[in-house]
Amino acid sequence: MISSFLVAAGGFFGAISRVAASKRINQYNKRELPLGTLVVNLVGSFLLGLVIGSNMNHSLFLLFGTGFLGAFTTFSTFKLENIQLHMKKKWKTLILYIVLSYSLGILLAFAGLKIGYSL
């Protein structure tokens, strides 16, 4: 029961943080590129790598890794924005968004993992 509570509490704060961060970033974004989602997902990739690499105890991992970061990052919004760019025929932006999201996401997760191992 405590595990479910930890995931739920982390998820609550992660979702609120994602919405706040995305809105803040997007209010200054004048480009077609969905910068709010991109930044949130890249930061989340790094932080999840850091959490995993730091080998924190299971309860803290449920709170921060599964709960907070699971709700903070957003694969569904990423996919929806890809579909929207496709429908608008914004091919260059779509390709840039996909390439940046996957390549930088993997690199940042790896960097977070390496830093986490060294802590």
Number of C-alpha atoms within 10 A of each C-alpha: 5 9 14 12 13 20 23 18 16 24 23 15 17 23 19 13 18 23 14 13 16 17 14 12 16 16 9 10 13 9 9 11 19 21 17 20 26 24 18 20 23 22 20 25 26 22 21 26 24 25 23 17 20 18 14 15 9 11 14 17 21 24 23 25 26 20 25 27 29 20 23 27 24 17 13 9 13 18 12 11 17 21 13 13 20 15 10 10 11 14 13 11 17 21 14 11 21 15 12 14 18 15 11 18 20 16 15 21 23 18 18 24 22 16 16 20 15 10 9
